[in-house]
Amino acid sequence: MEIKCKNIRIGYQKILIQDINFQFTSGNIYVITGKNGEGKTCFVRTLAGLTPVLGGEILHDIPLQKIGFLNHFKPSMPNITVEEYLSYGIHSANQNWIQKLNIDKWLQKSIHHLSDGEFKKVALCRQLLKNPQLLILDEPTNFLDRENKRELGLLLQEIKNDCVVIVVSHDEHFYNSLSTEYVLEVKDCNLV
């Protein structure tokens, strides 16, 4: 799988990043880093089809339902259980992720009674249940302890051949542990 960016411009009301030419392929873990407010989240939201591209082209044939996007916010949803949250709108027979992420003990618990770290694991599981072809993780280590960060790194290494993996992170220790060759920095309105 691959995603090609051809001269894209991204932003909300104004252009944050322009002239991005890059190709993302499965088999790698891509890390996007940079200062706050420089466009990292806007860029990955644009790749995921959640924010319109302001110019250029993003080329891929990944259906929207096969894009996993983990952001860093807890949803403001009605009081539902973890099981209801995981199954809402997702039709997957693969329940292995629930056991693999060790969240089966929380299935009947309200998502509002989870700690931020527990919810992060549940939200990741929800994205993995989609069997994504593109998995975007925006600040995935927020609220995770050292052991859960280590497990997340191992999981990303395990799935990187099955999908394009893009991680937005300020956690230098975490992304250096991923042994990836692709650390991209958003700097001076350009992806370098």
Secondary structure, 3 states (H helix, E strand, C coil): CEEEEEEEEEECCCEEEEEEEEEEECCCEEEEEECCCCCHHHHHHHHCCCCCCCEEEEECCCCHHHEEEECCCCCCCCCCEHHHHHHCCCCCCCCHHHHHCCCHHHCCCEHHHCCHHHHHHHHHHHHHCCCCCEEEEECCCCCCCHHHHHHHHHHHHHHCCCCEEEEECCCHHHHHHCCCCEEEEEECCEEC
